[in-house]
Amino acid sequence: RCTYSSASLLGLVAVVQAGLAVAGLAQRSVPPSLRIIGANEGLPALPDLEIGILRNPLSTTPAVDRLHDFLRRDLAQQA
């Protein structure tokens, strides 16, 4: 059951650090102050997550191109 939601990663982490909740986070987003829990604690596996990059084809500045390329490479490494 969901008892708290936030669009902010820092907001989620603060609630978990306070001991008020558990959260489903990307593994690389878990700070050292928290520990990853799962099946050993009786929790179900989380479903896979799909991430997409939407880009305006008319936005072709070098900065947008570099950001797009970086995100594609970084996300591909995590797959």
C-alpha positions in Angstrom: 0.0 0.0 0.0 1.3 3.5 -0.8 1.5 5.8 2.2 3.8 8.5 0.7 4.7 9.6 -2.8 7.1 12.3 -4.0 8.5 13.4 -7.3 11.7 14.1 -5.4 14.3 11.4 -4.9 15.6 13.3 -1.8 12.0 13.4 -0.4 11.8 9.6 -0.7 15.2 9.0 0.8 14.4 11.3 3.7 11.3 9.3 4.6 13.1 6.0 4.3 16.1 7.3 6.4 13.6 8.4 9.1 12.4 4.8 9.3 8.9 5.7 8.1 8.8 3.7 4.9 10.4 1.5 2.3 10.8 2.6 -1.3 11.5 1.1 -4.6 14.5 2.9 -6.0 16.9 2.2 -8.8 19.9 0.4 -7.2 22.3 3.1 -8.2 20.1 5.7 -6.4 20.4 4.0 -3.0 22.6 6.1 -0.8 25.2 4.4 1.5 23.0 5.3 4.5 20.3 2.8 3.4 20.4 -0.9 2.8 18.8 -2.9 0.0 16.1 -5.3 1.2 14.2 -7.9 -0.8 13.1 -11.5 -0.8 15.1 -12.4 2.4 12.9 -9.9 4.2 9.7 -11.4 2.7 9.2 -8.7 0.1 8.1 -9.5 -3.4 10.3 -8.8 -6.4 9.7 -5.5 -8.1 8.5 -5.5 -11.7 10.9 -4.5 -14.5 10.9 -0.8 -15.3 11.0 0.6 -18.8 12.6 4.0 -19.5 12.2 5.9 -22.7 13.8 9.0 -24.1 11.5 11.3 -25.9 13.1 13.9 -28.1 11.8 16.7 -30.3 13.3 16.0 -33.7 13.4 19.7 -34.4 15.7 20.2 -31.3 19.1 19.5 -32.8 21.5 21.7 -30.9 24.9 20.2 -30.0 24.0 20.3 -26.3 20.7 18.3 -26.8 22.6 15.8 -29.1 25.3 15.3 -26.4 22.7 14.8 -23.6 20.7 12.4 -25.7 23.8 10.3 -26.6 25.0 10.3 -22.9 21.6 9.1 -21.7 21.4 6.4 -24.3 24.8 5.1 -23.4 24.3 5.3 -19.7 20.9 3.6 -19.7 22.2 0.9 -22.1 24.9 0.0 -19.6 22.3 -0.4 -16.9 20.2 -2.8 -18.9 
